[in-house]
């Protein structure tokens, strides 16, 4: 008989489930805030019928570096109200939201500008989660201090007008602590004019990936989508196929780095903006650029910036 990836596994409490072990051989937990049979203690989470009710309680049940998966059910919602409201401190955990559109799990960051989600363990993955700003000028939505944090098919948004993130993702102030940070296939609509960056890079970072995203940002002064602290390098980066709408009237639009030791590829990005003067899409000496288009008008198609090498 041919073998498959499906195995019968006995969960805590004697429940048997069929799992696809091509996805993971680690533990699988379920989270659902809408369940009337759920809880936050160790006896919950092994089955969708008796789920954990918060993501943080599911993280507490995980084992580091075993490939554990937390499935967050469609319709799940949490209101986060403090610094480190969720702390991802177990390495190798994937937090995967189920559902589509507005049924995707939503984390509302509320009750103050200091509310944040912390990623302090390596190899943490978020997928199909909505991060919603429920307060004005939230300093940082997600504070990352470990390597290989990844976000796929996620969304950062404003809950209502004047509720916004200043920065959606901020990296650690320790050099190379956040190498491998990746954001792919995601949507950002943080249009308040107080917005600073989508990603704020505070120290040297290697292998930064930002691919296939739609990003609509307001602007504070002339900050870029990716803001890099003075004197810090972005090496072996991959910034590809992003569609970006900015309100900048000046400044570096996509990435702003003042060093000459950057490296990597920035290609096939499309950037609409309001800078009718300098139109600097990319300021990151050392990277190579291919087919990046920009325009400050709605009456003509974008053109290649900087100019094609002859």
N, C-alpha and C positions, 0 to 999 in steps of 0.2 A: 504494500500500500504506500502510495506517495505521501511524503510528509508535508505538512503545511506549517504556517507560522502561528496557527491557532492552538492554544493550550488551555486546558481547564485548570483554574487556580482556586484554591480554597482560601477565602479571605477570613479575617478575624470574625469570630462569632459563628463560623461554620458555613458561611455563604459561599457557594461555588459560582464562579464567573468564568466566561470564556474570553480570553484576552489575545490580542495580536502581538506576539512577542517579536515581530520584526520592528515594532515601534520602540519597545523597551522591555528589558527583563527586570526593571526596577518596579517599585510599588506604584500603584495608580490610586489617586484620591479624587473625590468628587466634592464640589462646593456649590451650594445653592441657597441663597438668602431667602428664597420664597418657599422653602420647604417647611411644612408643619411638623415634620418628624426628624429635623436636623438638630445639630448642636455644635459645640466647639471643643468638646473633650475627646479623649483618645478613643472612645467607643464609636465615634462617628467617622464618616468619610470613605469607608470601604465600598459603599454601594450608593447609587443615585437615590435609593429609597430611604437612606439614613445618612444624608450628606453632612459634611461640615458646612457651617454657615458663613465663614469668613476665610479669605485667602491666607491670612496670617496664621490662623489655626491649622490650615493644611500644611503650610511650610514647616510648622513645628513638628509635624508627623513625618517629614521626609528624612531620608538618609543621604548624606553627602556623596556625590559622585557615583551614584548608582543608576542614574537616568530616570529618576522618579518623575512622574507626570501628574500635574493637578489639572483636572478638567473642570472648568468653571461653566456652570450650566447657563443656557439661554435665559435671559431675563434677570440674571443675578445683578444686584446692585449693592454697593457699599458707599457710605459716606465717611470719608476719612477726615479726621479733625485735629491731628497733631503732627509734630515733627516725627519722622520715622513711623508714620501710621501703619505702613506695611514695611517690614524689613526682610529682604531676601538674603538671608544669611546662611543658606544651605547650598553648597555648590552643586551644579549640574541639574537643577530643577527646571522643568518646563511648565509654564503656566499658560494653558491653552483655553481660550474662550470658545464656546459653542454658540450657534445662532448667527443670524444675518441682520444687517441694517440696525435698527434701533433695539432689536432683541439681543444684540451682543452684550456681554457683561460690561457694566459701566462702573468705574471708580470715580466718584465725585469728591474732589479735594476741596474742602470747605473749612469755614470757621477761623480763617486767619491766613496771613501771608506766609507763615513758616511751615504750613502743612506740606509734607513731602513723602514720596516713596523712596526707600533706600535699597540699593543693590550693592551689597558688600561682599558677596561670595561670587566666585568665578563661574562662568559658563551657565548663567541664568538666562532663560529664554521666555519672552512674552509673545503671545500670538493672539490676534483677534480680540483685543481688549480696547475699550474706550476709556481714555483719561480725560476727565471733564473738569474745567476750572469753575469752582463755585464761589470764588472770592476774588476781589480786585488785587491785581499785582502779586500773585503768588510767586515767590522768589524762584523756586525750582520745583518742577513737577517730579522729576526723577533724578536722584543724586547717585551717580555710579562711581564706585571706588574699587572695582575688581575687573579682571580681564574677561573678554569674550561675552559681554552682555549683548543680547540681540533682541530686536523688536521687529516682528513681521506682521503685516496686515493689521496694524494698530491705528488708533486715531487719537489725536490731541485736539481738543475743541473747547470753546467757551460755552458755559452753561447758559448764560444770558449776557446781554450787553454789559460792558464794564466789569465782567468777571473774566480774568485772563491769567496766563502764565507769562512771567518775564522771560524765563528760560524753560524749555521743555525737558532737555537733558543736559546735565552738567557733569563733567568728568572731575576726577580727583585732582588735588594739588600735589600728588606724588607722581614723579616722572614714570611713564610707561605702565602705570598701574591699570590703566583702562584700555590697553592694547586689544585690538580685535572688536571694538565696539561696532555694531552693525544695526542699521535701520533700513528696512526694505519694504516695498509694497504698502506703504502707509500713507495716511492723510493727516495734514496739519492745517487747521483753520483757526489761527490765533491772531485775529485781525485788529485787536486793540492797538492803538498807536503807542502804548507803553511797552510793547514787546521789545525785547533786546535781541535774543538769538533763538533759533531752534536748538542748536547744539552749542554749548559753551565749553571750549577746550581750555583747561587751566594749566596743563603741563604737556610735555612731549607725549605724543601718541603714535603708535605704529598700527598699520592695517585698519584704519578707519574706513568703514564702508557705509555709503549712503546712496542706495540705488532704487530707482523705480518708484519714487514718491511724488505725491502732489502736495505742495506746500504753499499755503496762502498766509502771509504774515503782514501785520502792521509794521510799524517801524519806530524805534526810539533813536533819534538823531540819524546816524548813517551806518548802523551796525549791520553786519552780514548775517546770512542764514547760519553759517558756521563761523563763530567768532573764536579766534585763537589768541591766547594771552601773549603779550609782548615777549619776544625772545624764545618762544616755544616752537618746536618743529612738528609737522604732520608728515610722516614718512610712509611710503608704500600705500598711499590712500587710493581708494576706488570710489569715485563720485560720478555715477552714470545715470543717464536717462531720467533725470528729475524734471518735473514741470513745476515752475515756481512763479508765483505772482507776488510782487513786492510793491510797497508804496514809497520806497526810497526816492528822494530827489537828488541824493548825492551819496558818495561812499562806495565801498566794495560790496557788491550785491550778493554773491554766492559764498565766498570764503575770503577771510581777511587774516593773513599771516605776514608778519614783518621780517621773517628770517629768509635766508637763502638756501637752507639745507632741507627744504621740503622735497618730497618725491611722490611719484604715483601718477595716476591717470585721472583726468577730469574730462568727460566726454559726453556728447549727445544730450546736454542739458538745454532746456528752453526756459527763458527768464523774461517775464514781462515786468516792467518797472516804470518809474516816473522820473528817472534821471535823464533829462534831455541834454546834459552837458558832457561829463566825462565818460559815462557808461562803462565803468570798470566792473566786469562780471567777476573776475578772479584775480586775487592778489595773493599768490603763493609761489614765490620764486622756487624753481626746481621741479615743479610738477610739469607734466606734458598735457597739452590741451588739444582736443579734437572736436570740431563740429559743435561748438556751443553757440547757441543763437540767443540774441537779446533784442528787445524793442521797447521804446518808451511811448509808442503810439498805438492806437487801436484801429488805425486806417492803413497799416502796411504790415507785411510779414516781417518776422525777425531776421536779422542778418548776423553773419559770423563775427563774433568778438572773442578774442582779438583777431586781427586780420590774418588771412591765410599766409603761411610761410611760403616764400618764393624760392 
